[in-house]
Amino acid sequence: MPALANARWERFAQLIVEGLMNGDRKAYSQGRAYIAAGYEAKDAGKRGGSAEAAASRLLNRVKPIIDRVRELQAEATKRLQPKLDLSRERIGRRLNLASEMAERLEMPAVIVNSEAQIARVFHGVSDKDDTQRIDFNSAQSLQDIGRKLLQSVGFASPDDISITAAIDLNDAFIAGLEAIRDRAQGLTLGQ
């Protein structure tokens, strides 16, 4: 919201926020803000005087003023909040410090954890196995199975030739497993 078109309203809103933000209520009461904004009032500076009443009416009845006060308060609060550094460099420095502290304290598990976090932040290493994300239960065809097999080893977008080769290899693998089973059952049955 831009500054209010009415210069007195804008100045009044700014003075109200200034009083709220600096915490010195006496120096920046509503009545004092009203007078400092250029308005005239009887009993200036007295509690309950006309300046206080007029200021209260402005704050309660003139919506653009209260909206502007809220906006200025939000801006002032934002400036007061410390800036949080979430850069990779800062995170890396902190993780490295944690690793060094753990080493000095001879805490190997903490060292490993710190180093693993560094690997995650800087090298994209994940502690989750990518193959767990591939759902073979959703496969509707041999083509789907071949595609998912290749994706499970990091081949993100396999072509048709690669999928066919994966299906053939899978068939050979299954045949090999069946041969092992048959030999074991033959040995078991023959004994």
Rosetta blueprint (number, residue, H / E / L):
1 M L
2 P L
3 A L
4 L L
5 A L
6 N L
7 A H
8 R H
9 W H
10 E H
11 R H
12 F H
13 A H
14 Q H
15 L H
16 I H
17 V H
18 E H
19 G H
20 L H
21 M H
22 N H
23 G L
24 D L
25 R L
26 K L
27 A L
28 Y L
29 S L
30 Q H
31 G H
32 R H
33 A H
34 Y H
35 I H
36 A H
37 A L
38 G L
39 Y L
40 E L
41 A L
42 K L
43 D L
44 A L
45 G L
46 K L
47 R L
48 G L
49 G L
50 S H
51 A H
52 E H
53 A H
54 A H
55 A H
56 S H
57 R H
58 L H
59 L H
60 N H
61 R H
62 V L
63 K H
64 P H
65 I H
66 I H
67 D H
68 R H
69 V H
70 R H
71 E H
72 L H
73 Q H
74 A H
75 E H
76 A H
77 T H
78 K H
79 R H
80 L H
81 Q L
82 P L
83 K L
84 L L
85 D L
86 L L
87 S L
88 R H
89 E H
90 R H
91 I H
92 G H
93 R H
94 R H
95 L H
96 N H
97 L H
98 A H
99 S H
100 E H
101 M H
102 A H
103 E H
104 R H
105 L L
106 E L
107 M L
108 P H
109 A H
110 V H
111 I H
112 V H
113 N H
114 S H
115 E H
116 A H
117 Q H
118 I H
119 A H
120 R H
121 V H
122 F H
123 H H
124 G L
125 V L
126 S L
127 D L
128 K L
129 D L
130 D H
131 T H
132 Q H
133 R H
134 I L
135 D L
136 F H
137 N H
138 S H
139 A L
140 Q L
141 S L
142 L H
143 Q H
144 D H
145 I H
146 G H
147 R H
148 K H
149 L H
150 L H
151 Q H
152 S H
153 V L
154 G L
155 F L
156 A L
157 S L
158 P L
159 D L
160 D H
161 I H
162 S H
163 I H
164 T H
165 A H
166 A H
167 I H
168 D H
169 L H
170 N H
171 D H
172 A H
173 F H
174 I H
175 A H
176 G H
177 L H
178 E H
179 A H
180 I H
181 R H
182 D H
183 R H
184 A H
185 Q H
186 G H
187 L H
188 T H
189 L H
190 G H
191 Q L
